[in-house]
Amino acid sequence: MMVTYKNSSGQSGIKAYEIVPEGIAVQFMDGDIYLYTYASTGKEAVEKMKKLAVSGKKLATYISQNVQDKFEKRLR
């Protein structure tokens, strides 16, 4: 179940996220949803993304600067 991203800055390109045991699904404002997993992105990066998602701070920046297209698959 997707959780609305807090978007502390008010300028994020992220709309929602869903944390799963070995990954995180991220929905962007354009509606696209990408699944980032330990296998595709690395455990350390995914765990960082989970923390940023919960805090509502700088998840989009982290994705664009660190993981870019290292998603496992596009869900939508």
N, C-alpha and C positions, 0 to 999 in steps of 0.2 A: 504494500500500500504506500503510495507516494505521500510524502510529507511536504507541505509548502515550505520553501526556503525562506528564512527570516529576512535575508537581504538587508543587513544592517546599514550598508552604505546607500541603499536606495538606487544603486546604479548597476547592479549585477545582471548578468545575462542568464542567470539560473532561476528557474521557476520552482522546481521541486526536486526531491531526491528520495531514494529508498535504499536503506542499508540492508544488505544480505550478508550471510555468514562470511563469505570470502570475496566480497565486492561491494560496489555501490552503483546504483543506477542514477543517472543525473538527467533531469529534463531541463532543456534550455528554453528560453522565452519563445523561440520559434516553433516549439512543440516537439522537436527531436529529442529522443531519449537514447542515451548511450550507457552501456554496461561496462564498467571498469572492474576488472577482477585481479586477484593475486597473480594469476597466470599471465595476463596480458600487460598489466601495469606494474606489478611488483607489490609485495605485501606492505612494505614501508610507505609507498605512495598512496595505496588504497586506505590504509589506516589514517594517514594524514588527511586525506580527503574526507573521511568519515568525521573526524574531529572538526574540520572546517565547516562541514555541512551542518552539524549540530550547533556550532557557535553562530552560524549565519554570517561569517566573515571571510571574505577573500577566497572563496572556493573557485570562482571563475578565473581569478588571477592565477591561482595555483595550477589549475588545469591548463591554461594557455601558456604558462611559463615552464611547466614541468612535465606534463603527461601528453598534451596535445592529442594526437591521434592513436594513442596506445590503448584504445578501448578494445574489448573483446568483440562486441557486436553492437550494431545499431538496432534498437528494439522498435523504434518508430521514427 
